Amino acid sequence: VQLQASGGGLVQPGGSLRLSCVASGDISSINGLGWYRQAPGKQRRMVAHMPNRGDKIYGDFVRGRFTISRDNAKNTVYLEMSSLGPEDSAVYFCNALTYVRAFWGQGTQVTVSS
């Protein structure tokens, strides 16, 4: 499975951003798609996960500000982010889970700053 993320950039506090991640390869092996983030000097944390079946899962810090969605026809997972604050600045990684292992995209930088 290969993952190509895009959509990061610089946004002002309180602003919004949408990240996209296109999956390719053995799509049928994917059980779920999601997003993680990692700020400098900190551990990678789950932002949101959307399994093929079941409920969406969000990190506690999301607090209703982000929405994960999928377009299965396009093999794409999205992360709509709003009410962004400086604490949301990080590299955001797309993630795909299979029964065997997890796959990671290359990451896209999100910087929230005035």
C-alpha positions in Angstrom: 0.0 0.0 0.0 1.3 3.5 -0.9 -0.1 6.7 0.5 0.3 10.2 -0.9 -0.8 13.0 1.4 -1.3 16.6 0.4 -3.0 19.8 1.6 -0.8 21.0 4.4 0.4 24.6 4.6 0.4 27.7 6.6 -2.9 28.8 8.1 -3.8 31.6 10.6 -5.1 30.7 14.1 -8.8 30.0 13.9 -8.5 29.0 10.3 -9.3 25.8 8.4 -7.5 23.3 6.3 -8.3 20.1 4.4 -5.8 17.3 4.1 -6.1 14.6 1.5 -4.5 11.2 1.2 -4.7 8.9 -1.8 -4.1 5.2 -1.3 -2.8 3.0 -4.1 -1.5 -0.6 -4.4 -3.3 -3.4 -2.5 -6.4 -1.4 -1.6 -8.4 -4.5 -0.8 -6.1 -5.3 2.1 -6.9 -2.0 3.9 -9.0 -2.3 7.0 -9.0 1.4 7.9 -7.5 4.7 7.0 -6.5 7.5 9.3 -4.3 10.5 10.3 -1.6 10.9 12.8 0.5 13.9 13.7 3.9 14.6 15.1 5.1 17.9 16.5 8.9 18.5 17.0 10.2 16.6 20.0 6.9 14.9 20.6 5.5 11.4 20.0 3.3 10.7 17.0 -0.4 10.8 18.0 -3.5 9.6 16.4 -5.7 12.4 15.1 -8.5 10.4 13.5 -9.2 6.9 12.2 -11.9 5.6 10.0 -12.3 1.8 9.8 -14.0 0.1 6.9 -16.7 -0.8 9.3 -17.5 0.8 12.6 -17.3 4.2 14.2 -14.8 6.9 13.5 -12.3 7.5 16.2 -10.8 10.8 17.2 -8.0 11.9 19.4 -9.1 13.6 22.6 -7.5 16.9 21.6 -9.7 17.1 18.5 -12.7 18.2 20.5 -15.1 18.2 17.6 -12.9 20.5 15.4 -11.8 17.9 12.9 -13.8 15.5 10.6 -12.4 12.5 8.9 -14.1 11.1 5.7 -13.4 8.8 2.9 -14.2 8.6 -0.8 -13.8 5.0 -1.6 -14.3 5.5 -5.3 -11.2 7.7 -5.2 -9.3 5.7 -2.6 -8.9 8.9 -0.7 -9.2 9.9 3.0 -9.7 13.4 4.0 -9.2 15.4 7.2 -11.2 18.6 7.5 -9.7 20.7 10.2 -11.2 23.9 11.7 -10.6 26.2 14.6 -6.9 25.5 14.2 -4.5 26.7 16.9 -0.7 26.9 17.1 -0.9 23.6 19.1 -2.1 21.9 16.0 1.1 22.6 14.1 2.8 19.3 13.2 3.6 17.0 10.4 0.4 15.1 9.6 0.8 11.5 8.4 -1.7 9.4 6.6 -2.0 5.9 7.9 -3.5 2.7 6.5 -4.1 -0.4 8.5 -4.1 -4.0 7.2 -4.2 -7.3 9.1 -0.4 -7.6 8.6 0.9 -4.1 9.2 0.5 -0.4 9.2 1.5 1.8 6.2 2.5 5.4 6.4 2.5 8.3 3.9 5.3 10.8 3.7 3.7 13.5 5.9 2.5 16.9 5.2 3.4 20.0 7.3 0.7 22.0 8.9 1.7 25.3 10.5 -0.7 27.5 12.4 0.7 30.9 12.9 -0.2 34.5 12.5 
